[in-house]
Amino acid sequence: MSQNNEMHPRNPYRNKPPDFKALAVEYPEFRKFCQYVSNGKVTFDFKKDAAVRCLTQTLLKKDFNLDVEIPPGHLVPRVPQKLNYCLLIDDLLKANKLTKNVIGARQFNWKFIATDGDEKSVRVAHENVAKNGLSSSICVVHVNPDVKTVLMDVVNTIPDTDYAFCMCNPPFFEKGNGDDKFCEDISSSTETYSNRVASEFRTAPHSATFASSAELFVDGGEVAFVNRIIDDSVLLRDRIKIYTTMIGRKSSLKPLQNRLQRFGDDVKIMISVLNQGKTKRWMLAWTFSKSVSLTTIDRPISFQCPKPGLTRLMQEISILNGRLRQEDTLAIVAEFKCVTWTNQRARKRAKAILSESSIKKAKWNFSNVACQVAFGAGDGKDSYTDAGNFVSSESIPTNNLNAWDNASQAYFPLPNGEVPGPIIRIRIQVFSEDSYDSISFELISGSKQHLHQLVQYLKNLICR
């Protein structure tokens, strides 16, 4: 399913995807990979590496006036995706008034220092920069790929210079872990990999991707590579105001986020989704600068509902154990110390178990196929989540007659003297119209994923 409606609002491809018919008429080279079908439309052959490369070159030429060479056997950047990334960084720069003398060129008038460990890629990049008259804006530097630092050496070669941001598209995979998605292309004389891998678990992809080993694989995968950037950032601090990197696998976000959170209040973190076409990527951003905010670019989410929307909204938030306070005449702030709007069926089952008589509960507790655990004592008020207010265990039969699944839940107390903060804090504004209310939600702190889940949950209740 296409995710174009979730692209950045300022991305021109969001509401106006490339017109292949118009491109075929204007660019003869592009026309070679197109075919007219019976309904008069033009189809494009995404399964050929040369076609995908030609599409990117054509879009860069038409929409950005850039004449770019992309060598065969190397990754072809998807223009809408990379533009999403740049637009998110542009939002951060504008929100923090960092738009002057920014170090990256044509679209945003930035200045870049670009680095790569592959000599051929550096040479081609040099030629592309010179050919487009951007040598005064972009400096391409070859770095030793075996050196563990990613930013340190390059930044220290230009002392007394501060940078607005860094951006990175790291290799996603550790060698051996990407074999289900990429295989070595035997038709190529060089070490080139392609995603033309089909199996009983995965169909062949819609669009061809060819890449060199260095572009796909790195020791430890993208988590290890980004951790090297984090290592550099700890030493460089605010010499680079905002550190950013693209993340290709959702499973990589948690360990990287946990690593950054070890620095406590010294670091601010932001995760943004990059949606386009059928592909989802993420941007991880962090900063050590006290003057930089990473939350100001979040756009409010809103929906319309029958009147009185505010009354219903406050009732539902109270049921979810949210705390409300009036910020001003037009806005209220809601805080939640735990996620109570997901897994509603499991919560109802747990509540029913707790409401059983002590006799039934005893029989249930001593079932020979369940287990009971306890990691603390107390009323749970100092727990991050109300779900830790009780100890419960449930046994679930499986297809295997000799095996049962056990679900256990226990209360984990916080260390003495530690006060938990809210897991999410949002600002809510209600604008009254003739027959309905428009409710707007703005994230103050916490996870955007939690915000979207909460808004959808409230919308389902209030608008039905």
Helices and strands as residue ranges (DSSP letters): G 4-6, H 20-26, H 28-31, E 34-36, E 42-44, H 49-64, H 79-95, E 112-116, H 119-131, E 138-142, H 152-156, E 163-166, E 183-184, E 192-194, E 210-212, H 213-216, H 221-236, G 237-239, E 240-247, G 250-252, H 253-261, G 264-266, E 268-276, E 279-287, E 301-306, H 309-319, E 323-326, E 331-336, H 344-354, H 358-365, G 386-389, E 392-397, E 404-409, E 424-432, E 436-446, H 448-462
